[in-house]
């Protein structure tokens, strides 16, 4: 069923049992970043040790931060923003868009030179959306294609606070500007057209920054007095999403995913699945570090196609590929619009998912800012066997294809799955543990 660079999957009857998914990737990145620039020792438990987060850890080691990891707890000895030192080499951030964009913001305020790069995929993804507001703050950001593509050259220092009206609801853009604001003179604010995930604001508050929110506007004051704290990282909702959809579409499933972060800015998928007829319950709801945490119980249910409201899209932007899987087996048509951001992820996720669904015999048409899917209404029985699916080098596309393969007939091979390690090492083994054949 598994290989180092491919998944081989057979049909499943149901998903059943209890699991724990790896730590939240977004929170893990931010805990490392703020722990590195706080004063004192920050302890992080539950950190995701996927390649993306490991790249962030390695970046701060190159910036002179002492970091220890005993396999259970990561300890970061922070010396404040002023304790960061100029890196002696290029910082390679692999495939991590979060790392490069948030570090560009943070380092724009530091008085030294940094060069940030990544793999082929990352070097093809747009950076201008971050570079533009940083330049307005006085940052000197350069790169290929007039600063729109990595490698990025950041000559930091001398920032002033601005009030930035963001054209997109993007947590990465917002976070980059707010992190730059820590080094800026005066207040820095970002106003978005919709509510993006708010992990940065919550964690800045936990580390002692003065954060102010007014509707869709969030502001922070310049501050080099962040204080170290303990961070307990909940399970990643985006990782749980594959199991939520898998248990929904396989009849007879009853699956519980323990201790998952259910921040309302992240759980748009649950809202849409419930609208489609899904049976999803949040149990044992609690809070850690300002983040909502719950056990998610999922039982199978027949789904109906829906039109997804564009305002929900920012709350489920990473879950778009696996929502397509639910739509594929729903009865009727599902339409998603307002999601042009998906064209510039690890792959063009709109085109990639239209291709994947087509390989399973599902009619799907990409739209300029979304997708239209004609669901099969109850499964994919009778389709051709021996299908081969390309992941397009995108971890979420690979795991979504693997999820749909469980509901298909015959064997499915998903190619180029090494990318899954960026966010979910051990995905296939965990999926196997709750699969009933």
C-alpha positions as CSV (number, residue, x, y, z in Angstrom):
1,X,0.0,0.0,0.0
2,X,2.9,2.4,0.5
3,X,6.1,3.4,-1.2
4,X,8.6,6.2,-0.7
5,X,7.4,8.1,-3.8
6,X,4.0,6.5,-4.6
7,X,0.9,5.3,-2.9
8,X,-1.0,2.2,-4.0
9,X,-4.5,2.0,-2.7
10,X,-7.4,-0.5,-2.9
11,X,-11.1,0.1,-2.2
12,X,-12.1,0.3,1.4
13,X,-15.4,-0.5,3.1
14,X,-15.2,2.1,5.9
15,X,-13.0,4.2,8.2
16,X,-13.3,3.3,11.8
17,X,-11.6,4.0,15.1
18,X,-9.7,6.8,16.9
19,X,-6.7,8.7,15.6
20,X,-4.5,11.7,16.4
21,X,-3.1,13.7,13.5
22,X,0.2,15.6,13.5
23,X,0.5,19.1,15.0
24,X,-0.9,22.1,13.2
25,X,1.5,23.4,10.6
26,X,0.4,27.0,10.7
27,X,0.7,27.2,14.5
28,X,4.0,25.3,14.5
29,X,5.6,27.8,12.1
30,X,4.4,30.7,14.2
31,X,5.5,29.2,17.5
32,X,9.0,28.8,16.1
33,X,9.2,32.3,14.7
34,X,7.9,34.1,17.8
35,X,9.9,31.8,20.1
36,X,13.0,32.8,18.2
37,X,12.5,36.5,18.7
38,X,11.1,36.5,22.2
39,X,13.3,36.8,25.3
40,X,13.7,33.6,27.3
41,X,13.2,29.9,26.6
42,X,10.1,29.0,24.7
43,X,9.0,25.3,25.0
44,X,6.9,23.9,22.2
45,X,5.1,20.5,22.5
46,X,3.3,18.8,19.6
47,X,5.3,20.6,17.0
48,X,4.8,19.3,13.5
49,X,8.1,17.8,12.3
50,X,7.2,18.0,8.6
51,X,9.7,19.3,6.1
52,X,8.2,22.8,5.9
53,X,8.5,23.4,9.7
54,X,11.9,21.8,9.8
55,X,13.0,24.4,7.2
56,X,11.8,27.2,9.5
57,X,13.7,25.7,12.4
58,X,16.9,25.5,10.3
59,X,16.4,29.1,9.1
60,X,16.5,30.4,12.7
61,X,19.5,28.3,13.5
62,X,21.3,30.0,10.6
63,X,20.1,33.3,12.1
64,X,22.0,32.5,15.3
65,X,19.2,31.1,17.5
66,X,19.9,28.1,19.7
67,X,17.2,25.4,19.3
68,X,17.1,22.0,21.1
69,X,14.8,19.1,20.3
70,X,14.5,16.0,22.4
71,X,11.8,14.4,20.2
72,X,9.1,15.5,22.6
73,X,9.7,19.2,23.3
74,X,11.4,21.8,21.2
75,X,13.2,24.5,23.3
76,X,14.1,27.8,21.7
77,X,16.5,30.2,23.5
78,X,15.3,33.5,22.2
79,X,17.3,36.7,22.6
80,X,14.8,39.1,21.1
81,X,14.6,40.6,17.6
82,X,17.9,42.4,18.2
83,X,19.5,39.0,19.0
84,X,19.1,37.7,15.4
85,X,22.4,37.8,13.4
86,X,23.1,38.1,9.7
87,X,23.1,34.7,8.1
88,X,26.4,33.6,6.5
89,X,24.7,31.8,3.6
90,X,21.5,31.7,1.6
91,X,18.5,30.4,3.6
92,X,16.8,27.5,1.7
93,X,13.2,27.1,2.6
94,X,12.4,24.1,0.4
95,X,8.7,24.1,-0.6
96,X,7.4,26.2,2.3
97,X,5.5,29.3,1.2
98,X,4.7,30.1,4.8
99,X,8.3,30.1,5.8
100,X,9.6,32.4,3.0
101,X,6.7,34.9,3.2
102,X,6.7,35.2,7.0
103,X,10.5,35.3,7.2
104,X,10.6,38.1,4.5
105,X,8.3,40.1,6.8
106,X,10.3,39.5,10.0
107,X,13.7,40.1,8.4
108,X,12.6,43.2,6.6
109,X,13.0,44.9,9.9
110,X,16.4,43.5,10.8
111,X,19.5,45.6,10.0
112,X,21.3,43.1,7.8
113,X,21.2,41.2,4.5
114,X,19.2,38.0,4.1
115,X,18.7,35.9,0.9
116,X,15.7,33.6,0.9
117,X,15.2,30.8,-1.7
118,X,13.5,27.5,-2.1
119,X,12.9,24.6,-4.5
120,X,11.7,24.9,-8.1
121,X,8.0,25.1,-7.0
122,X,8.6,27.8,-4.4
123,X,10.7,29.9,-6.8
124,X,7.7,29.9,-9.2
125,X,5.2,31.2,-6.6
126,X,4.3,34.9,-6.3
127,X,6.1,36.9,-3.7
128,X,5.0,40.4,-4.9
129,X,1.9,40.4,-2.7
130,X,4.3,40.3,0.4
131,X,7.1,42.5,-1.1
132,X,4.7,45.4,-2.0
133,X,3.5,46.2,1.5
134,X,7.0,45.6,3.0
135,X,8.4,48.2,0.5
136,X,5.7,50.6,1.6
137,X,7.0,50.2,5.1
138,X,10.5,51.1,3.9
139,X,11.8,47.6,3.4
140,X,14.2,46.9,0.6
141,X,13.1,43.7,-1.0
142,X,14.4,42.5,-4.4
143,X,14.1,39.3,-6.4
144,X,13.5,37.9,-9.8
145,X,10.8,39.3,-12.0
146,X,10.9,42.7,-10.3
147,X,10.8,41.2,-6.9
148,X,7.9,38.9,-7.6
149,X,9.8,35.7,-7.5
150,X,12.4,34.1,-5.2
151,X,15.3,34.1,-4.5
152,X,14.4,37.2,-2.4
153,X,17.1,39.6,-1.3
154,X,16.1,41.3,1.9
155,X,18.1,44.3,3.1
156,X,16.4,45.1,6.4
157,X,16.0,47.9,8.9
158,X,14.4,51.4,9.2
159,X,10.8,50.4,8.9
160,X,7.8,52.7,9.6
161,X,4.3,51.5,10.5
162,X,1.6,51.7,7.8
163,X,-2.1,51.0,7.5
164,X,-2.3,48.4,4.7
165,X,-5.4,47.6,2.8
166,X,-4.8,44.1,1.5
167,X,-6.4,43.2,-1.8
168,X,-6.6,39.5,-0.8
169,X,-7.7,37.7,2.4
170,X,-4.3,36.0,3.0
171,X,-2.9,34.9,6.4
172,X,0.6,34.9,4.9
173,X,0.4,38.5,3.6
174,X,-1.2,39.7,6.9
175,X,1.3,37.8,9.0
176,X,4.3,39.1,7.0
177,X,3.2,42.7,7.5
178,X,2.5,42.2,11.2
179,X,5.8,40.6,11.8
180,X,7.5,43.5,10.0
181,X,5.5,45.7,12.3
182,X,7.3,44.4,15.3
183,X,10.4,46.2,14.1
184,X,8.6,49.3,12.8
185,X,8.2,52.7,14.3
186,X,4.6,53.3,15.4
187,X,1.6,51.1,14.7
188,X,1.2,48.7,11.7
189,X,-2.2,47.6,10.6
190,X,-3.7,45.3,8.0
191,X,-7.3,45.4,6.8
192,X,-8.5,42.4,4.7
193,X,-11.5,42.0,2.4
194,X,-12.4,38.8,4.3
195,X,-11.4,37.1,7.5
196,X,-8.3,34.9,7.0
197,X,-6.9,32.5,9.6
198,X,-5.8,34.4,12.7
199,X,-3.1,32.3,14.3
200,X,-0.5,35.1,14.1
201,X,-2.7,37.5,16.0
202,X,-3.5,35.0,18.7
203,X,0.1,33.9,19.1
204,X,1.4,37.5,19.1
205,X,-0.9,38.1,22.0
206,X,0.3,35.0,23.9
207,X,3.9,36.2,23.5
208,X,3.0,39.6,25.0
209,X,2.6,41.9,21.9
210,X,0.0,44.6,21.9
211,X,-2.5,43.5,19.3
212,X,-5.7,45.3,18.5
213,X,-8.6,44.1,16.3
214,X,-11.4,46.1,14.8
215,X,-13.6,43.9,12.5
216,X,-11.4,43.0,9.5
217,X,-8.5,45.2,10.7
218,X,-5.7,44.0,13.0
219,X,-2.9,46.2,14.3
220,X,0.3,45.7,16.2
221,X,2.8,48.2,17.8
222,X,6.6,48.0,17.3
223,X,7.8,45.7,20.1
224,X,11.2,44.0,20.9
225,X,9.9,42.9,24.3
226,X,8.1,39.6,23.5
227,X,8.3,37.1,26.3
228,X,8.9,33.4,25.9
229,X,6.0,31.1,26.7
230,X,4.9,27.4,26.5
231,X,3.0,26.4,23.3
232,X,1.0,23.3,23.1
233,X,0.3,22.7,19.4
234,X,-3.1,21.1,18.6
235,X,-3.7,18.6,15.8
236,X,-3.8,20.1,12.3
237,X,-7.3,20.6,11.0
238,X,-6.0,20.5,7.4
239,X,-4.5,17.1,8.1
240,X,-7.7,15.9,9.8
241,X,-9.7,17.1,6.7
242,X,-8.7,14.0,4.7
243,X,-10.0,11.7,7.3
244,X,-13.2,13.8,7.8
245,X,-14.0,13.5,4.1
246,X,-13.0,9.8,3.9
247,X,-15.2,8.9,6.8
248,X,-18.1,10.9,5.3
249,X,-18.0,9.3,1.9
250,X,-17.4,5.6,2.9
251,X,-20.7,4.0,4.1
252,X,-20.7,2.6,7.7
253,X,-17.8,4.8,8.8
254,X,-17.5,6.1,12.4
255,X,-14.2,7.9,13.1
256,X,-13.0,10.1,15.9
257,X,-10.0,12.4,15.5
258,X,-8.7,13.5,18.9
259,X,-7.6,17.0,19.9
260,X,-7.8,18.9,16.7
261,X,-7.5,22.7,16.4
262,X,-10.9,24.0,15.4
263,X,-10.2,27.7,15.1
264,X,-13.3,29.2,13.4
265,X,-11.1,30.8,10.7
266,X,-10.0,27.3,9.7
267,X,-13.2,25.2,9.8
268,X,-15.1,26.3,6.7
269,X,-14.9,22.7,5.4
270,X,-17.1,21.5,8.3
271,X,-19.6,24.2,7.5
272,X,-19.8,23.2,3.8
273,X,-19.9,19.4,4.5
274,X,-22.7,20.0,7.0
275,X,-24.5,22.0,4.3
276,X,-24.0,19.0,2.0
277,X,-25.5,16.6,4.6
278,X,-22.4,15.5,6.5
279,X,-22.6,14.3,10.1
280,X,-19.7,15.9,11.9
281,X,-19.7,16.6,15.7
282,X,-17.2,18.6,17.8
283,X,-16.8,16.9,21.2
284,X,-14.8,17.8,24.4
285,X,-14.4,21.4,23.2
286,X,-11.6,23.2,25.1
287,X,-9.0,26.0,24.5
288,X,-5.2,26.1,24.6
289,X,-3.2,29.3,24.0
290,X,-6.3,31.1,22.7
291,X,-6.9,28.3,20.1
292,X,-10.1,26.2,20.2
293,X,-9.5,22.4,20.4
294,X,-11.9,19.5,20.1
295,X,-12.4,15.9,19.2
296,X,-14.0,15.5,15.8
297,X,-16.4,12.6,15.4
298,X,-17.4,11.8,11.8
299,X,-20.0,9.3,10.6
300,X,-20.8,8.5,7.0
301,X,-23.6,10.3,5.3
302,X,-25.0,10.7,1.7
303,X,-24.0,14.1,0.3
304,X,-25.7,16.6,-2.0
305,X,-24.0,19.2,-4.2
306,X,-23.9,22.8,-3.1
307,X,-22.8,26.2,-4.2
308,X,-20.0,27.3,-1.9
309,X,-20.3,31.0,-0.9
310,X,-17.1,32.9,-1.8
311,X,-16.9,34.4,1.7
312,X,-16.3,30.9,3.1
313,X,-13.4,30.2,0.8
314,X,-10.6,31.9,2.9
315,X,-11.7,29.7,5.8
316,X,-11.1,26.5,3.8
317,X,-8.5,27.5,1.3
318,X,-6.2,24.5,2.1
319,X,-9.1,22.1,2.2
320,X,-10.3,22.9,-1.4
321,X,-8.7,19.7,-2.8
322,X,-10.4,17.4,-0.3
323,X,-13.7,19.2,-0.7
324,X,-13.5,18.3,-4.4
325,X,-13.4,14.7,-3.2
326,X,-16.6,15.1,-1.3
327,X,-18.2,16.8,-4.2
328,X,-17.2,13.9,-6.5
329,X,-19.4,11.5,-4.7
330,X,-22.2,13.9,-3.8
331,X,-25.5,13.9,-5.7
332,X,-25.8,16.9,-8.0
333,X,-23.5,19.8,-8.8
334,X,-21.0,21.6,-6.5
335,X,-19.7,25.0,-7.5
336,X,-16.8,26.9,-5.9
337,X,-15.9,30.4,-6.8
338,X,-13.9,33.2,-5.3
339,X,-10.8,30.9,-5.0
340,X,-8.4,32.4,-7.5
341,X,-5.7,32.1,-4.8
342,X,-5.7,28.3,-5.6
343,X,-4.0,29.0,-8.9
344,X,-0.8,29.9,-7.2
345,X,-0.4,27.3,-4.5
346,X,2.1,24.4,-4.6
347,X,0.4,23.6,-7.9
348,X,-2.5,25.2,-9.7
349,X,-4.9,23.3,-7.5
350,X,-8.0,24.1,-9.6
351,X,-6.4,22.5,-12.7
352,X,-4.8,19.7,-10.7
353,X,-8.1,18.7,-9.0
354,X,-10.1,18.9,-12.2
355,X,-7.5,16.5,-13.7
356,X,-7.6,14.1,-10.7
357,X,-11.4,13.9,-10.7
358,X,-11.4,13.2,-14.5
359,X,-9.1,10.2,-13.9
360,X,-11.8,8.8,-11.6
361,X,-14.5,9.4,-14.2
362,X,-16.0,12.5,-12.5
363,X,-16.9,15.5,-14.7
364,X,-15.2,18.6,-13.4
365,X,-14.5,21.9,-15.1
366,X,-12.1,24.5,-13.9
367,X,-13.4,28.1,-13.6
368,X,-11.1,31.2,-13.6
369,X,-11.6,31.4,-9.8
370,X,-13.0,28.0,-8.9
371,X,-14.4,24.7,-10.1
372,X,-17.7,23.1,-11.2
373,X,-18.1,19.4,-10.3
374,X,-20.9,17.0,-11.3
375,X,-21.1,14.5,-8.5
376,X,-21.6,10.8,-9.1
377,X,-24.1,10.5,-6.3
378,X,-23.0,7.7,-4.0
379,X,-19.7,6.3,-5.1
380,X,-17.4,5.4,-8.1
381,X,-18.3,1.8,-8.6
382,X,-17.8,0.5,-12.1
383,X,-14.9,2.8,-13.0
384,X,-11.9,1.5,-14.8
385,X,-9.2,-0.2,-12.6
386,X,-5.5,0.3,-12.6
387,X,-5.7,4.1,-12.7
388,X,-2.5,6.2,-12.2
389,X,-2.9,9.7,-10.7
390,X,-0.3,12.5,-10.8
391,X,0.0,14.5,-7.6
392,X,1.5,17.5,-9.5
393,X,4.1,17.6,-6.7
394,X,1.4,18.9,-4.3
395,X,1.0,17.2,-0.9
396,X,-2.7,18.1,-0.6
397,X,-3.5,16.9,-4.1
398,X,-1.7,13.6,-3.4
399,X,-3.6,13.0,-0.1
400,X,-6.9,14.0,-1.7
401,X,-6.5,11.5,-4.5
402,X,-5.6,8.8,-1.9
403,X,-8.9,9.6,-0.1
404,X,-11.0,9.3,-3.2
405,X,-9.2,6.0,-4.2
406,X,-10.8,4.4,-1.1
407,X,-14.2,4.9,-2.6
408,X,-13.3,3.8,-6.1
409,X,-13.2,0.3,-7.7
410,X,-9.9,-1.5,-8.3
411,X,-6.4,-0.3,-7.5
412,X,-5.2,3.3,-7.7
413,X,-1.6,4.4,-7.9
414,X,-0.8,7.9,-6.8
415,X,2.5,9.0,-8.1
416,X,5.1,11.5,-6.8
417,X,4.0,11.4,-3.1
418,X,7.3,12.3,-1.5
419,X,5.8,15.9,-1.2
420,X,3.4,14.6,1.5
421,X,6.2,14.7,4.0
422,X,6.1,18.5,3.9
423,X,2.9,18.5,6.0
424,X,1.9,15.0,7.0
425,X,4.7,12.5,7.5
426,X,3.1,9.1,8.2
427,X,-0.2,9.9,6.4
428,X,-0.5,6.6,4.6
429,X,0.3,4.5,7.7
430,X,-2.3,6.4,9.7
431,X,-4.9,6.0,7.0
432,X,-4.2,2.3,6.8
433,X,-4.7,2.0,10.6
434,X,-8.4,3.0,10.4
435,X,-9.2,1.5,7.0
436,X,-11.4,-1.6,7.0
437,X,-11.2,-3.5,3.7
